[in-house]
């Protein structure tokens, strides 16, 4: 219920509107242009759960 309340408040207030115009993203020393966004999630995990590696999940399928 708490997540619903805060989520609904954020949708109505739109405090993160035009976030792409307020942030600059650099990866490996290069500027990355952002699309029209209202949120940004940064993940720095190698694995989660029972050792699942999301960045290699499905790699090699069909080869």
CHARMM-style PDB file with segment names, atoms N, HN, CA, C and O in Angstrom:
ATOM      1  N   UNK     1       0.820  -1.193   0.000  1.00  0.00      PROA
ATOM      2  CA  UNK     1       0.000   0.000   0.000  1.00  0.00      PROA
ATOM      3  C   UNK     1       0.871   1.267   0.000  1.00  0.00      PROA
ATOM      4  O   UNK     1       0.537   2.263  -0.641  1.00  0.00      PROA
ATOM      5  N   UNK     2       1.982   1.208   0.724  1.00  0.00      PROA
ATOM      6  HN  UNK     2       2.254   0.398   1.244  1.00  0.00      PROA
ATOM      7  CA  UNK     2       2.875   2.372   0.780  1.00  0.00      PROA
ATOM      8  C   UNK     2       3.453   2.660  -0.607  1.00  0.00      PROA
ATOM      9  O   UNK     2       3.529   3.819  -1.016  1.00  0.00      PROA
ATOM     10  N   UNK     3       3.865   1.606  -1.337  1.00  0.00      PROA
ATOM     11  HN  UNK     3       3.804   0.665  -1.005  1.00  0.00      PROA
ATOM     12  CA  UNK     3       4.432   1.805  -2.670  1.00  0.00      PROA
ATOM     13  C   UNK     3       3.399   2.445  -3.594  1.00  0.00      PROA
ATOM     14  O   UNK     3       3.726   3.337  -4.377  1.00  0.00      PROA
ATOM     15  N   UNK     4       2.159   1.987  -3.499  1.00  0.00      PROA
ATOM     16  HN  UNK     4       1.894   1.263  -2.863  1.00  0.00      PROA
ATOM     17  CA  UNK     4       1.092   2.547  -4.335  1.00  0.00      PROA
ATOM     18  C   UNK     4       0.898   4.026  -4.038  1.00  0.00      PROA
ATOM     19  O   UNK     4       0.761   4.834  -4.957  1.00  0.00      PROA
ATOM     20  N   UNK     5       0.885   4.382  -2.765  1.00  0.00      PROA
ATOM     21  HN  UNK     5       0.997   3.726  -2.019  1.00  0.00      PROA
ATOM     22  CA  UNK     5       0.671   5.769  -2.368  1.00  0.00      PROA
ATOM     23  C   UNK     5       1.773   6.673  -2.905  1.00  0.00      PROA
ATOM     24  O   UNK     5       1.489   7.699  -3.523  1.00  0.00      PROA
ATOM     25  N   UNK     6       3.024   6.300  -2.674  1.00  0.00      PROA
ATOM     26  HN  UNK     6       3.255   5.467  -2.172  1.00  0.00      PROA
ATOM     27  CA  UNK     6       4.132   7.125  -3.146  1.00  0.00      PROA
ATOM     28  C   UNK     6       4.235   7.114  -4.666  1.00  0.00      PROA
ATOM     29  O   UNK     6       4.538   8.142  -5.273  1.00  0.00      PROA
ATOM     30  N   UNK     7       3.988   5.978  -5.280  1.00  0.00      PROA
ATOM     31  HN  UNK     7       3.742   5.143  -4.787  1.00  0.00      PROA
ATOM     32  CA  UNK     7       4.030   5.888  -6.739  1.00  0.00      PROA
ATOM     33  C   UNK     7       2.982   6.764  -7.396  1.00  0.00      PROA
ATOM     34  O   UNK     7       3.259   7.441  -8.386  1.00  0.00      PROA
ATOM     35  N   UNK     8       1.769   6.750  -6.839  1.00  0.00      PROA
ATOM     36  HN  UNK     8       1.544   6.200  -6.035  1.00  0.00      PROA
ATOM     37  CA  UNK     8       0.691   7.577  -7.379  1.00  0.00      PROA
ATOM     38  C   UNK     8       1.015   9.061  -7.210  1.00  0.00      PROA
ATOM     39  O   UNK     8       0.770   9.855  -8.118  1.00  0.00      PROA
ATOM     40  N   UNK     9       1.555   9.434  -6.069  1.00  0.00      PROA
ATOM     41  HN  UNK     9       1.753   8.789  -5.331  1.00  0.00      PROA
ATOM     42  CA  UNK     9       1.947  10.828  -5.816  1.00  0.00      PROA
ATOM     43  C   UNK     9       2.985  11.278  -6.840  1.00  0.00      PROA
ATOM     44  O   UNK     9       2.888  12.380  -7.380  1.00  0.00      PROA
ATOM     45  N   UNK    10       3.976  10.430  -7.109  1.00  0.00      PROA
ATOM     46  HN  UNK    10       4.055   9.534  -6.670  1.00  0.00      PROA
ATOM     47  CA  UNK    10       5.025  10.788  -8.067  1.00  0.00      PROA
ATOM     48  C   UNK    10       4.474  10.937  -9.481  1.00  0.00      PROA
ATOM     49  O   UNK    10       4.912  11.813 -10.226  1.00  0.00      PROA
ATOM     50  N   UNK    11       3.525  10.098  -9.853  1.00  0.00      PROA
ATOM     51  HN  UNK    11       3.168   9.386  -9.247  1.00  0.00      PROA
ATOM     52  CA  UNK    11       2.932  10.189 -11.188  1.00  0.00      PROA
ATOM     53  C   UNK    11       2.192  11.513 -11.355  1.00  0.00      PROA
ATOM     54  O   UNK    11       2.264  12.146 -12.409  1.00  0.00      PROA
ATOM     55  N   UNK    12       1.489  11.919 -10.321  1.00  0.00      PROA
ATOM     56  HN  UNK    12       1.430  11.405  -9.465  1.00  0.00      PROA
ATOM     57  CA  UNK    12       0.702  13.152 -10.409  1.00  0.00      PROA
ATOM     58  C   UNK    12       1.568  14.409 -10.329  1.00  0.00      PROA
ATOM     59  O   UNK    12       1.284  15.391 -11.015  1.00  0.00      PROA
ATOM     60  N   UNK    13       2.600  14.399  -9.519  1.00  0.00      PROA
ATOM     61  HN  UNK    13       2.831  13.602  -8.961  1.00  0.00      PROA
ATOM     62  CA  UNK    13       3.435  15.588  -9.353  1.00  0.00      PROA
ATOM     63  C   UNK    13       4.488  15.735 -10.435  1.00  0.00      PROA
ATOM     64  O   UNK    13       4.873  16.852 -10.782  1.00  0.00      PROA
ATOM     65  N   UNK    14       4.961  14.606 -10.974  1.00  0.00      PROA
ATOM     66  HN  UNK    14       4.648  13.699 -10.692  1.00  0.00      PROA
ATOM     67  CA  UNK    14       5.955  14.587 -12.056  1.00  0.00      PROA
ATOM     68  C   UNK    14       7.176  15.441 -11.741  1.00  0.00      PROA
ATOM     69  O   UNK    14       7.587  16.271 -12.551  1.00  0.00      PROA
ATOM     70  N   UNK    15       7.751  15.234 -10.566  1.00  0.00      PROA
ATOM     71  HN  UNK    15       7.417  14.559  -9.908  1.00  0.00      PROA
ATOM     72  CA  UNK    15       8.922  16.004 -10.157  1.00  0.00      PROA
ATOM     73  C   UNK    15      10.159  15.677 -10.986  1.00  0.00      PROA
ATOM     74  O   UNK    15      11.106  16.463 -11.008  1.00  0.00      PROA
ATOM     75  N   UNK    16      10.171  14.556 -11.655  1.00  0.00      PROA
ATOM     76  HN  UNK    16       9.402  13.917 -11.637  1.00  0.00      PROA
ATOM     77  CA  UNK    16      11.330  14.165 -12.461  1.00  0.00      PROA
ATOM     78  C   UNK    16      11.102  14.407 -13.949  1.00  0.00      PROA
ATOM     79  O   UNK    16      11.808  13.845 -14.786  1.00  0.00      PROA
ATOM     80  N   UNK    17      10.135  15.228 -14.275  1.00  0.00      PROA
ATOM     81  HN  UNK    17       9.561  15.685 -13.594  1.00  0.00      PROA
ATOM     82  CA  UNK    17       9.886  15.564 -15.671  1.00  0.00      PROA
ATOM     83  C   UNK    17      11.130  16.219 -16.262  1.00  0.00      PROA
ATOM     84  O   UNK    17      11.794  17.008 -15.590  1.00  0.00      PROA
ATOM     85  N   UNK    18      11.442  15.902 -17.494  1.00  0.00      PROA
ATOM     86  HN  UNK    18      10.902  15.261 -18.040  1.00  0.00      PROA
ATOM     87  CA  UNK    18      12.598  16.458 -18.210  1.00  0.00      PROA
ATOM     88  C   UNK    18      13.915  16.142 -17.513  1.00  0.00      PROA
ATOM     89  O   UNK    18      14.837  16.957 -17.522  1.00  0.00      PROA
ATOM     90  N   UNK    19      14.002  14.984 -16.921  1.00  0.00      PROA
ATOM     91  HN  UNK    19      13.252  14.322 -16.913  1.00  0.00      PROA
ATOM     92  CA  UNK    19      15.222  14.572 -16.223  1.00  0.00      PROA
ATOM     93  C   UNK    19      16.408  14.519 -17.179  1.00  0.00      PROA
ATOM     94  O   UNK    19      17.540  14.790 -16.780  1.00  0.00      PROA
ATOM     95  N   UNK    20      16.155  14.174 -18.429  1.00  0.00      PROA
ATOM     96  HN  UNK    20      15.234  13.954 -18.753  1.00  0.00      PROA
ATOM     97  CA  UNK    20      17.236  14.108 -19.418  1.00  0.00      PROA
ATOM     98  C   UNK    20      17.884  15.460 -19.659  1.00  0.00      PROA
ATOM     99  O   UNK    20      19.020  15.523 -20.131  1.00  0.00      PROA
ATOM    100  N   UNK    21      17.189  16.537 -19.346  1.00  0.00      PROA
ATOM    101  HN  UNK    21      16.267  16.486 -18.963  1.00  0.00      PROA
ATOM    102  CA  UNK    21      17.758  17.870 -19.533  1.00  0.00      PROA
ATOM    103  C   UNK    21      18.532  18.339 -18.308  1.00  0.00      PROA
ATOM    104  O   UNK    21      19.252  19.336 -18.368  1.00  0.00      PROA
ATOM    105  N   UNK    22      18.385  17.614 -17.186  1.00  0.00      PROA
ATOM    106  HN  UNK    22      17.801  16.804 -17.137  1.00  0.00      PROA
ATOM    107  CA  UNK    22      19.079  17.983 -15.948  1.00  0.00      PROA
ATOM    108  C   UNK    22      20.257  17.074 -15.638  1.00  0.00      PROA
ATOM    109  O   UNK    22      21.047  17.371 -14.741  1.00  0.00      PROA
ATOM    110  N   UNK    23      20.387  15.977 -16.362  1.00  0.00      PROA
ATOM    111  HN  UNK    23      19.746  15.736 -17.090  1.00  0.00      PROA
ATOM    112  CA  UNK    23      21.476  15.016 -16.128  1.00  0.00      PROA
ATOM    113  C   UNK    23      22.394  14.933 -17.329  1.00  0.00      PROA
ATOM    114  O   UNK    23      21.969  15.110 -18.471  1.00  0.00      PROA
ATOM    115  N   UNK    24      23.651  14.662 -17.058  1.00  0.00      PROA
ATOM    116  HN  UNK    24      23.997  14.518 -16.131  1.00  0.00      PROA
ATOM    117  CA  UNK    24      24.599  14.328 -18.116  1.00  0.00      PROA
ATOM    118  C   UNK    24      25.160  12.959 -17.783  1.00  0.00      PROA
ATOM    119  O   UNK    24      25.618  12.728 -16.664  1.00  0.00      PROA
ATOM    120  N   UNK    25      25.126  12.057 -18.739  1.00  0.00      PROA
ATOM    121  HN  UNK    25      24.753  12.245 -19.647  1.00  0.00      PROA
ATOM    122  CA  UNK    25      25.603  10.701 -18.535  1.00  0.00      PROA
ATOM    123  C   UNK    25      26.883  10.488 -19.339  1.00  0.00      PROA
ATOM    124  O   UNK    25      26.924  10.720 -20.547  1.00  0.00      PROA
ATOM    125  N   UNK    26      27.929  10.041 -18.638  1.00  0.00      PROA
ATOM    126  HN  UNK    26      27.896   9.852 -17.656  1.00  0.00      PROA
ATOM    127  CA  UNK    26      29.194   9.707 -19.275  1.00  0.00      PROA
ATOM    128  C   UNK    26      29.512   8.256 -18.962  1.00  0.00      PROA
ATOM    129  O   UNK    26      29.484   7.841 -17.803  1.00  0.00      PROA
ATOM    130  N   UNK    27      29.813   7.488 -19.996  1.00  0.00      PROA
ATOM    131  HN  UNK    27      29.836   7.825 -20.938  1.00  0.00      PROA
ATOM    132  CA  UNK    27      30.212   6.095 -19.836  1.00  0.00      PROA
ATOM    133  C   UNK    27      31.508   5.887 -20.592  1.00  0.00      PROA
ATOM    134  O   UNK    27      31.605   6.205 -21.777  1.00  0.00      PROA
ATOM    135  N   UNK    28      32.505   5.350 -19.903  1.00  0.00      PROA
ATOM    136  HN  UNK    28      32.427   5.091 -18.940  1.00  0.00      PROA
ATOM    137  CA  UNK    28      33.829   5.134 -20.491  1.00  0.00      PROA
ATOM    138  C   UNK    28      34.389   6.418 -21.094  1.00  0.00      PROA
ATOM    139  O   UNK    28      35.037   6.392 -22.141  1.00  0.00      PROA
ATOM    140  N   UNK    29      34.133   7.543 -20.424  1.00  0.00      PROA
ATOM    141  HN  UNK    29      33.607   7.565 -19.574  1.00  0.00      PROA
ATOM    142  CA  UNK    29      34.665   8.819 -20.861  1.00  0.00      PROA
ATOM    143  C   UNK    29      33.918   9.470 -22.007  1.00  0.00      PROA
ATOM    144  O   UNK    29      34.321  10.532 -22.481  1.00  0.00      PROA
ATOM    145  N   UNK    30      32.840   8.857 -22.460  1.00  0.00      PROA
ATOM    146  HN  UNK    30      32.513   7.995 -22.075  1.00  0.00      PROA
ATOM    147  CA  UNK    30      32.075   9.415 -23.577  1.00  0.00      PROA
ATOM    148  C   UNK    30      30.708   9.890 -23.098  1.00  0.00      PROA
ATOM    149  O   UNK    30      30.063   9.241 -22.275  1.00  0.00      PROA
ATOM    150  N   UNK    31      30.279  11.029 -23.626  1.00  0.00      PROA
ATOM    151  HN  UNK    31      30.803  11.556 -24.295  1.00  0.00      PROA
ATOM    152  CA  UNK    31      28.964  11.571 -23.309  1.00  0.00      PROA
ATOM    153  C   UNK    31      27.897  10.730 -24.010  1.00  0.00      PROA
ATOM    154  O   UNK    31      27.990  10.467 -25.209  1.00  0.00      PROA
ATOM    155  N   UNK    32      26.885  10.311 -23.251  1.00  0.00      PROA
ATOM    156  HN  UNK    32      26.809  10.525 -22.277  1.00  0.00      PROA
ATOM    157  CA  UNK    32      25.794   9.507 -23.799  1.00  0.00      PROA
ATOM    158  C   UNK    32      24.528  10.361 -23.781  1.00  0.00      PROA
ATOM    159  O   UNK    32      24.050  10.726 -22.707  1.00  0.00      PROA
ATOM    160  N   UNK    33      23.979  10.682 -24.950  1.00  0.00      PROA
ATOM    161  HN  UNK    33      24.367  10.385 -25.823  1.00  0.00      PROA
ATOM    162  CA  UNK    33      22.741  11.461 -24.971  1.00  0.00      PROA
ATOM    163  C   UNK    33      21.587  10.619 -24.428  1.00  0.00      PROA
ATOM    164  O   UNK    33      21.461   9.439 -24.757  1.00  0.00      PROA
ATOM    165  N   UNK    34      20.756  11.227 -23.604  1.00  0.00      PROA
ATOM    166  HN  UNK    34      20.858  12.185 -23.337  1.00  0.00      PROA
ATOM    167  CA  UNK    34      19.635  10.520 -23.005  1.00  0.00      PROA
ATOM    168  C   UNK    34      18.348  10.817 -23.765  1.00  0.00      PROA
ATOM    169  O   UNK    34      18.147  11.940 -24.228  1.00  0.00      PROA
ATOM    170  N   UNK    35      17.475   9.820 -23.897  1.00  0.00      PROA
ATOM    171  HN  UNK    35      17.638   8.908 -23.521  1.00  0.00      PROA
ATOM    172  CA  UNK    35      16.158  10.086 -24.480  1.00  0.00      PROA
ATOM    173  C   UNK    35      15.290  10.822 -23.451  1.00  0.00      PROA
ATOM    174  O   UNK    35      15.746  11.090 -22.339  1.00  0.00      PROA
ATOM    175  N   UNK    36      14.081  11.140 -23.804  1.00  0.00      PROA
ATOM    176  HN  UNK    36      13.711  10.923 -24.707  1.00  0.00      PROA
ATOM    177  CA  UNK    36      13.154  11.778 -22.878  1.00  0.00      PROA
ATOM    178  C   UNK    36      12.837  10.790 -21.753  1.00  0.00      PROA
ATOM    179  O   UNK    36      12.125   9.810 -21.974  1.00  0.00      PROA
ATOM    180  N   UNK    37      13.365  11.043 -20.541  1.00  0.00      PROA
ATOM    181  HN  UNK    37      13.944  11.839 -20.362  1.00  0.00      PROA
ATOM    182  CA  UNK    37      13.201  10.110 -19.429  1.00  0.00      PROA
ATOM    183  C   UNK    37      12.664  10.823 -18.188  1.00  0.00      PROA
ATOM    184  O   UNK    37      12.797  12.037 -18.035  1.00  0.00      PROA
ATOM    185  N   UNK    38      12.056  10.027 -17.308  1.00  0.00      PROA
ATOM    186  HN  UNK    38      11.948   9.041 -17.432  1.00  0.00      PROA
ATOM    187  CA  UNK    38      11.606  10.525 -16.019  1.00  0.00      PROA
ATOM    188  C   UNK    38      12.198   9.703 -14.881  1.00  0.00      PROA
ATOM    189  O   UNK    38      11.862   9.923 -13.717  1.00  0.00      PROA
ATOM    190  N   UNK    39      13.078   8.758 -15.208  1.00  0.00      PROA
ATOM    191  HN  UNK    39      13.351   8.580 -16.154  1.00  0.00      PROA
ATOM    192  CA  UNK    39      13.760   7.986 -14.164  1.00  0.00      PROA
ATOM    193  C   UNK    39      15.028   7.377 -14.746  1.00  0.00      PROA
ATOM    194  O   UNK    39      15.180   7.241 -15.960  1.00  0.00      PROA
ATOM    195  N   UNK    40      15.921   7.019 -13.850  1.00  0.00      PROA
ATOM    196  HN  UNK    40      15.798   7.129 -12.864  1.00  0.00      PROA
ATOM    197  CA  UNK    40      17.179   6.402 -14.245  1.00  0.00      PROA
ATOM    198  C   UNK    40      17.549   5.370 -13.195  1.00  0.00      PROA
ATOM    199  O   UNK    40      17.553   5.667 -12.000  1.00  0.00      PROA
ATOM    200  N   UNK    41      17.858   4.163 -13.637  1.00  0.00      PROA
ATOM    201  HN  UNK    41      17.855   3.922 -14.607  1.00  0.00      PROA
ATOM    202  CA  UNK    41      18.246   3.093 -12.733  1.00  0.00      PROA
ATOM    203  C   UNK    41      19.685   2.711 -13.057  1.00  0.00      PROA
ATOM    204  O   UNK    41      20.014   2.421 -14.207  1.00  0.00      PROA
ATOM    205  N   UNK    42      20.531   2.713 -12.049  1.00  0.00      PROA
ATOM    206  HN  UNK    42      20.264   2.949 -11.115  1.00  0.00      PROA
ATOM    207  CA  UNK    42      21.931   2.333 -12.219  1.00  0.00      PROA
ATOM    208  C   UNK    42      22.154   1.039 -11.450  1.00  0.00      PROA
ATOM    209  O   UNK    42      21.976   0.996 -10.233  1.00  0.00      PROA
ATOM    210  N   UNK    43      22.540  -0.002 -12.152  1.00  0.00      PROA
ATOM    211  HN  UNK    43      22.685   0.033 -13.141  1.00  0.00      PROA
ATOM    212  CA  UNK    43      22.807  -1.290 -11.529  1.00  0.00      PROA
ATOM    213  C   UNK    43      24.287  -1.588 -11.598  1.00  0.00      PROA
ATOM    214  O   UNK    43      24.907  -1.474 -12.655  1.00  0.00      PROA
ATOM    215  N   UNK    44      24.840  -1.962 -10.486  1.00  0.00      PROA
ATOM    216  HN  UNK    44      24.337  -2.054  -9.627  1.00  0.00      PROA
ATOM    217  CA  UNK    44      26.242  -2.337 -10.434  1.00  0.00      PROA
ATOM    218  C   UNK    44      26.336  -3.679  -9.719  1.00  0.00      PROA
ATOM    219  O   UNK    44      26.925  -3.793  -8.644  1.00  0.00      PROA
ATOM    220  N   UNK    45      25.742  -4.687 -10.341  1.00  0.00      PROA
ATOM    221  HN  UNK    45      25.264  -4.594 -11.215  1.00  0.00      PROA
ATOM    222  CA  UNK    45      25.725  -6.015  -9.741  1.00  0.00      PROA
ATOM    223  C   UNK    45      26.251  -7.030 -10.749  1.00  0.00      PROA
ATOM    224  O   UNK    45      25.944  -6.960 -11.939  1.00  0.00      PROA
ATOM    225  N   UNK    46      27.026  -7.948 -10.266  1.00  0.00      PROA
ATOM    226  HN  UNK    46      27.276  -8.005  -9.300  1.00  0.00      PROA
ATOM    227  CA  UNK    46      27.529  -9.011 -11.138  1.00  0.00      PROA
ATOM    228  C   UNK    46      26.539 -10.166 -11.214  1.00  0.00      PROA
ATOM    229  O   UNK    46      26.383 -10.792 -12.262  1.00  0.00      PROA
ATOM    230  N   UNK    47      25.874 -10.443 -10.098  1.00  0.00      PROA
ATOM    231  HN  UNK    47      26.002  -9.935  -9.246  1.00  0.00      PROA
ATOM    232  CA  UNK    47      24.893 -11.526 -10.091  1.00  0.00      PROA
ATOM    233  C   UNK    47      23.850 -11.256  -9.010  1.00  0.00      PROA
ATOM    234  O   UNK    47      24.067 -10.447  -8.109  1.00  0.00      PROA
ATOM    235  N   UNK    48      22.711 -11.947  -9.116  1.00  0.00      PROA
ATOM    236  HN  UNK    48      22.534 -12.604  -9.848  1.00  0.00      PROA
ATOM    237  CA  UNK    48      21.643 -11.794  -8.138  1.00  0.00      PROA
ATOM    238  C   UNK    48      20.964 -13.137  -7.937  1.00  0.00      PROA
ATOM    239  O   UNK    48      21.243 -14.102  -8.648  1.00  0.00      PROA
ATOM    240  N   UNK    49      20.078 -13.186  -6.967  1.00  0.00      PROA
ATOM    241  HN  UNK    49      19.851 -12.402  -6.390  1.00  0.00      PROA
ATOM    242  CA  UNK    49      19.365 -14.430  -6.700  1.00  0.00      PROA
ATOM    243  C   UNK    49      20.335 -15.527  -6.299  1.00  0.00      PROA
ATOM    244  O   UNK    49      21.153 -15.339  -5.399  1.00  0.00      PROA
ATOM    245  N   UNK    50      20.248 -16.638  -6.945  1.00  0.00      PROA
ATOM    246  HN  UNK    50      19.583 -16.791  -7.676  1.00  0.00      PROA
ATOM    247  CA  UNK    50      21.084 -17.797  -6.633  1.00  0.00      PROA
ATOM    248  C   UNK    50      22.299 -17.845  -7.550  1.00  0.00      PROA
ATOM    249  O   UNK    50      22.701 -18.920  -7.994  1.00  0.00      PROA
ATOM    250  N   UNK    51      22.882 -16.687  -7.834  1.00  0.00      PROA
ATOM    251  HN  UNK    51      22.554 -15.814  -7.473  1.00  0.00      PROA
ATOM    252  CA  UNK    51      24.070 -16.641  -8.676  1.00  0.00      PROA
ATOM    253  C   UNK    51      23.779 -16.394 -10.141  1.00  0.00      PROA
ATOM    254  O   UNK    51      24.654 -16.588 -10.984  1.00  0.00      PROA
ATOM    255  N   UNK    52      22.559 -15.967 -10.464  1.00  0.00      PROA
ATOM    256  HN  UNK    52      21.847 -15.810  -9.779  1.00  0.00      PROA
ATOM    257  CA  UNK    52      22.194 -15.682 -11.848  1.00  0.00      PROA
ATOM    258  C   UNK    52      22.971 -14.463 -12.315  1.00  0.00      PROA
ATOM    259  O   UNK    52      23.009 -13.447 -11.621  1.00  0.00      PROA
ATOM    260  N   UNK    53      23.581 -14.555 -13.463  1.00  0.00      PROA
ATOM    261  HN  UNK    53      23.551 -15.381 -14.026  1.00  0.00      PROA
ATOM    262  CA  UNK    53      24.347 -13.450 -14.031  1.00  0.00      PROA
ATOM    263  C   UNK    53      23.509 -12.816 -15.164  1.00  0.00      PROA
ATOM    264  O   UNK    53      23.500 -13.328 -16.283  1.00  0.00      PROA
ATOM    265  N   UNK    54      22.806 -11.701 -14.872  1.00  0.00      PROA
ATOM    266  HN  UNK    54      22.814 -11.285 -13.962  1.00  0.00      PROA
ATOM    267  CA  UNK    54      21.895 -11.119 -15.846  1.00  0.00      PROA
ATOM    268  C   UNK    54      22.568 -10.612 -17.113  1.00  0.00      PROA
ATOM    269  O   UNK    54      21.919 -10.537 -18.157  1.00  0.00      PROA
ATOM    270  N   UNK    55      23.838 -10.265 -17.054  1.00  0.00      PROA
ATOM    271  HN  UNK    55      24.365 -10.326 -16.206  1.00  0.00      PROA
ATOM    272  CA  UNK    55      24.498  -9.685 -18.227  1.00  0.00      PROA
ATOM    273  C   UNK    55      24.940 -10.744 -19.219  1.00  0.00      PROA
ATOM    274  O   UNK    55      25.223 -10.426 -20.374  1.00  0.00      PROA
ATOM    275  N   UNK    56      25.005 -12.000 -18.789  1.00  0.00      PROA
ATOM    276  HN  UNK    56      24.775 -12.258 -17.850  1.00  0.00      PROA
ATOM    277  CA  UNK    56      25.367 -13.070 -19.716  1.00  0.00      PROA
ATOM    278  C   UNK    56      24.211 -14.040 -19.918  1.00  0.00      PROA
ATOM    279  O   UNK    56      24.353 -15.018 -20.651  1.00  0.00      PROA
ATOM    280  N   UNK    57      23.088 -13.792 -19.294  1.00  0.00      PROA
ATOM    281  HN  UNK    57      22.972 -12.997 -18.698  1.00  0.00      PROA
ATOM    282  CA  UNK    57      21.920 -14.645 -19.423  1.00  0.00      PROA
ATOM    283  C   UNK    57      21.464 -14.673 -20.877  1.00  0.00      PROA
ATOM    284  O   UNK    57      21.169 -13.631 -21.460  1.00  0.00      PROA
ATOM    285  N   UNK    58      21.409 -15.829 -21.439  1.00  0.00      PROA
ATOM    286  HN  UNK    58      21.649 -16.676 -20.965  1.00  0.00      PROA
ATOM    287  CA  UNK    58      20.996 -15.966 -22.834  1.00  0.00      PROA
ATOM    288  C   UNK    58      22.119 -15.812 -23.822  1.00  0.00      PROA
ATOM    289  O   UNK    58      21.898 -15.972 -25.022  1.00  0.00      PROA
ATOM    290  N   UNK    59      23.322 -15.506 -23.368  1.00  0.00      PROA
ATOM    291  HN  UNK    59      23.502 -15.376 -22.393  1.00  0.00      PROA
ATOM    292  CA  UNK    59      24.463 -15.375 -24.287  1.00  0.00      PROA
ATOM    293  C   UNK    59      24.771 -16.738 -24.894  1.00  0.00      PROA
ATOM    294  O   UNK    59      24.849 -17.744 -24.189  1.00  0.00      PROA
ATOM    295  N   UNK    60      24.939 -16.755 -26.162  1.00  0.00      PROA
ATOM    296  HN  UNK    60      24.876 -15.938 -26.735  1.00  0.00      PROA
ATOM    297  CA  UNK    60      25.287 -18.001 -26.831  1.00  0.00      PROA
ATOM    298  C   UNK    60      24.080 -18.798 -27.299  1.00  0.00      PROA
ATOM    299  O   UNK    60      24.242 -19.830 -27.950  1.00  0.00      PROA
ATOM    300  N   UNK    61      22.879 -18.345 -26.983  1.00  0.00      PROA
ATOM    301  HN  UNK    61      22.747 -17.506 -26.454  1.00  0.00      PROA
ATOM    302  CA  UNK    61      21.686 -19.059 -27.440  1.00  0.00      PROA
ATOM    303  C   UNK    61      21.552 -18.858 -28.943  1.00  0.00      PROA
ATOM    304  O   UNK    61      21.640 -17.737 -29.444  1.00  0.00      PROA
ATOM    305  N   UNK    62      21.346 -19.930 -29.634  1.00  0.00      PROA
ATOM    306  HN  UNK    62      21.275 -20.841 -29.228  1.00  0.00      PROA
ATOM    307  CA  UNK    62      21.162 -19.861 -31.077  1.00  0.00      PROA
ATOM    308  C   UNK    62      22.473 -19.855 -31.852  1.00  0.00      PROA
ATOM    309  O   UNK    62      22.473 -19.654 -33.066  1.00  0.00      PROA
ATOM    310  N   UNK    63      23.589 -20.074 -31.162  1.00  0.00      PROA
ATOM    311  HN  UNK    63      23.588 -20.238 -30.175  1.00  0.00      PROA
ATOM    312  CA  UNK    63      24.869 -20.087 -31.892  1.00  0.00      PROA
ATOM    313  C   UNK    63      25.389 -21.497 -31.987  1.00  0.00      PROA
ATOM    314  OT1 UNK    63      26.453 -21.725 -32.563  1.00  0.00      PROA
TER     315      UNK     63
END
